[in-house]
Amino acid sequence: MYRKGEVNYQPLPLPDRVQREADEARAAAEEFLAYMRKRHSVRDYSTRPVPEAVIAACIAAAGTAPSGANHQPWHFVAISDPAMKARIREGAEDEERAFYAGGAGDEWLAALEPIGTGVSKPHLTDAPWLIVVFAQRYGMTDDGARYKNYYVPESVGIATGLLIAAIHHAGLVCLEHTPNPMKFLGALCGRPDHEKPVMILPVGYPADDATVPAVAKRKKPLDQIMSVFSA
């Protein structure tokens, strides 16, 4: 984390070692793969409550992500207040109406058809929690000085990926909701102008009758997402 005046490199012996032998590493990686294949983006939520401590632990896990120059250019706003969730749903649906009424091109709408999305976003009020992810365009020191953040989209993307994995690990589900431009979220969440909202994650337990799009189970095979140049 950036602190004004800290400009010297100070090496710290690696504090934690979790390395495994090759066979154990492969087994662990394959076990994790099998578990992550059970992760689903869910739009149908139970109203069953989720303790705030669970959400806090998931966000803390996201905060361990690597970032450009370790500036950690992210902020997560966790919301369970029904009135705030209703306001977010209202704003999101306003933007979705414009999107589906012509803001999106035909190709984009055709791509979304198998996903089954639409203007109505009940998940934004049904889910017990919403986590709004903000990206900090630049940072501010305690005395109000502005400093540059580096690789902001990449850093926030990594942190959000860890957050989604942590939510899954906690036995919960979420949905990656990205209304655009979401400008209303900054003021609603009390965030400064230099932070940009990039995603809303409804978080909770799936409803008993929850469904997912069949197409969501189609993942590219390994040979289409991996190239190897071995020794």
C-alpha positions in Angstrom: 0.0 0.0 0.0 1.3 3.4 -1.0 2.5 5.7 1.8 4.0 9.1 1.2 7.7 9.1 1.7 8.3 5.4 1.6 10.7 5.0 -1.3 13.2 2.4 -0.1 13.0 -1.3 -0.9 13.2 -3.5 2.2 13.2 -7.3 1.5 11.2 -9.5 3.8 12.0 -13.3 4.0 9.1 -15.2 2.4 6.7 -15.4 5.4 4.6 -18.3 4.2 5.4 -21.4 2.2 2.6 -23.6 0.9 4.5 -25.4 -1.8 3.7 -29.1 -2.6 5.5 -31.9 -4.3 4.6 -32.5 -8.0 2.1 -35.3 -7.5 0.4 -33.5 -4.6 0.4 -30.3 -6.5 -1.4 -31.9 -9.5 -4.0 -33.5 -7.2 -4.6 -30.2 -5.4 -4.9 -28.3 -8.7 -7.4 -30.9 -10.1 -9.4 -30.9 -6.9 -9.6 -27.1 -7.1 -10.7 -27.3 -10.8 -13.4 -29.7 -10.0 -14.6 -27.5 -7.2 -14.6 -24.3 -9.4 -16.6 -26.1 -12.0 -19.4 -26.1 -9.5 -19.4 -22.3 -9.4 -22.4 -20.8 -11.2 -23.6 -17.3 -11.8 -27.0 -17.3 -10.3 -30.0 -14.9 -10.8 -32.4 -16.6 -8.4 -31.8 -15.9 -4.7 -33.2 -17.1 -1.4 -33.9 -14.4 1.1 -32.1 -16.5 3.7 -29.8 -14.0 5.6 -26.0 -14.2 5.3 -23.9 -12.9 8.3 -21.9 -9.8 7.7 -18.8 -11.5 9.0 -19.0 -13.9 6.0 -19.1 -11.1 3.5 -16.3 -9.3 5.4 -14.1 -12.3 5.2 -14.7 -12.7 1.4 -13.8 -9.0 0.9 -10.7 -9.4 3.0 -9.7 -12.3 0.8 -10.2 -10.1 -2.3 -7.9 -7.5 -0.6 -5.0 -10.0 -0.6 -4.8 -9.7 -4.4 -1.6 -8.5 -6.1 -1.8 -5.0 -7.7 0.3 -2.5 -9.6 3.0 -1.1 -7.3 0.9 -2.7 -4.5 -1.4 0.4 -4.5 -4.5 -1.8 -4.1 -6.7 0.5 -6.2 -10.1 -0.9 -5.1 -12.9 -0.4 -2.7 -15.8 -2.7 -1.9 -19.1 -1.5 -0.6 -21.3 -4.2 1.0 -25.0 -3.4 1.2 -27.8 -5.2 3.0 -30.0 -2.2 3.5 -33.3 -2.8 1.6 -33.8 0.8 0.6 -30.3 1.1 -0.9 -30.8 -2.2 -2.7 -34.1 -1.0 -4.1 -32.5 2.3 -5.3 -29.7 0.3 -7.0 -32.2 -1.9 -8.7 -34.2 1.1 -9.9 -31.1 2.8 -11.3 -29.9 -0.4 -12.9 -33.2 -1.2 -14.5 -33.4 2.4 -15.9 -30.1 1.8 -17.7 -31.2 -1.6 -18.8 -34.3 -0.2 -20.4 -32.2 2.2 -22.5 -29.8 -0.7 -23.4 -32.5 -3.0 -24.6 -34.4 -0.2 -26.3 -31.6 0.5 -28.7 -28.5 1.3 -26.8 -27.1 -2.2 -27.7 -26.6 -3.4 -31.2 -28.4 -6.4 -32.7 -25.2 -8.5 -32.4 -24.9 -7.8 -28.7 -28.6 -8.6 -28.0 -28.3 -11.8 -30.0 -25.3 -12.8 -28.0 -27.3 -12.3 -24.7 -30.3 -14.2 -25.9 -29.1 -17.6 -24.7 -28.3 -16.1 -21.3 -31.9 -15.1 -20.8 -31.2 -11.6 -19.5 -33.7 -8.7 -19.6 -34.6 -5.4 -18.1 -36.0 -6.9 -14.8 -33.3 -7.4 -12.1 -35.0 -8.9 -9.1 -31.7 -10.4 -7.9 -30.6 -6.9 -6.9 -33.3 -6.8 -4.2 -33.8 -10.5 -3.5 -30.1 -11.2 -2.6 -29.3 -10.5 1.0 -26.2 -8.6 0.0 -24.9 -6.5 -2.8 -21.2 -5.8 -3.1 -20.3 -2.9 -5.3 -16.8 -3.0 -6.7 -15.1 0.4 -7.2 -11.8 1.0 -9.1 -9.7 4.0 -7.9 -8.5 6.0 -10.9 -5.9 7.5 -8.6 -5.1 7.5 -4.9 -5.2 10.1 -2.2 -2.8 10.4 0.7 -4.0 11.3 4.2 -3.1 14.9 3.7 -5.0 15.1 0.4 -2.2 14.7 -2.1 -3.0 12.9 -5.3 -0.8 10.0 -6.5 -1.0 7.7 -9.6 -2.3 4.2 -9.5 -0.9 1.6 -12.0 -2.6 -1.2 -13.9 -5.9 -0.3 -12.3 -8.2 -2.5 -14.5 -5.9 -5.5 -14.2 -5.5 -5.1 -10.5 -9.2 -4.7 -9.8 -10.0 -7.6 -12.1 -7.7 -9.9 -10.1 -9.2 -8.8 -6.8 -12.7 -9.3 -8.1 -11.8 -12.8 -9.3 -10.5 -13.6 -5.8 -13.7 -12.2 -4.3 -15.9 -14.4 -6.6 -13.8 -17.5 -5.6 -14.0 -16.6 -1.9 -17.8 -16.3 -2.2 -18.0 -19.7 -3.8 -15.7 -21.1 -1.2 -18.1 -19.8 1.5 -20.9 -21.8 0.0 -22.6 -18.8 -1.5 -23.5 -17.7 -5.1 -23.2 -14.4 -6.9 -23.8 -12.8 -10.2 -21.5 -10.5 -12.1 -23.8 -7.6 -12.9 -22.3 -4.7 -14.9 -24.9 -2.0 -15.8 -23.4 0.9 -17.7 -22.5 3.6 -16.9 -23.5 3.2 -13.2 -22.6 6.8 -12.4 -25.4 6.9 -9.7 -23.6 4.4 -7.6 -20.7 6.6 -6.5 -23.0 9.2 -4.8 -25.4 6.5 -3.5 -22.5 4.6 -1.8 -20.7 7.8 -0.6 -17.6 7.2 -2.7 -15.3 10.0 -4.0 -15.3 11.1 -7.6 -12.0 9.4 -8.4 -13.5 6.0 -7.8 -15.4 4.3 -10.7 -18.0 1.6 -10.0 -17.3 -1.4 -12.2 -19.4 -4.2 -11.0 -22.3 -5.2 -8.7 -22.2 -8.6 -7.1 -25.5 -9.8 -5.6 -24.4 -12.4 -3.0 -26.4 -15.0 -1.1 -27.9 -18.5 -1.2 -29.6 -19.8 -4.4 -33.3 -20.1 -4.3 -34.7 -23.6 -4.2 -35.9 -23.3 -7.8 -32.8 -21.5 -9.0 -31.8 -22.1 -12.6 -28.8 -21.3 -14.8 -28.7 -20.9 -18.6 -27.7 -24.2 -20.2 -25.2 -22.4 -22.4 -23.3 -21.3 -19.3 -22.1 -24.8 -18.9 -20.3 -24.7 -22.2 -16.7 -23.8 -21.5 -13.9 -23.7 -24.0 -11.7 -26.9 -23.9 -8.2 -26.6 -22.6 -6.6 -26.7 -26.0 -8.5 -23.5 -27.0 -7.4 -21.5 -23.9 -3.9 -22.8 -23.4 -0.7 -22.8 -25.5 2.5 -24.5 -24.3 6.1 -24.0 -25.3 7.9 -26.6 -23.2 11.6 -27.2 -22.7 
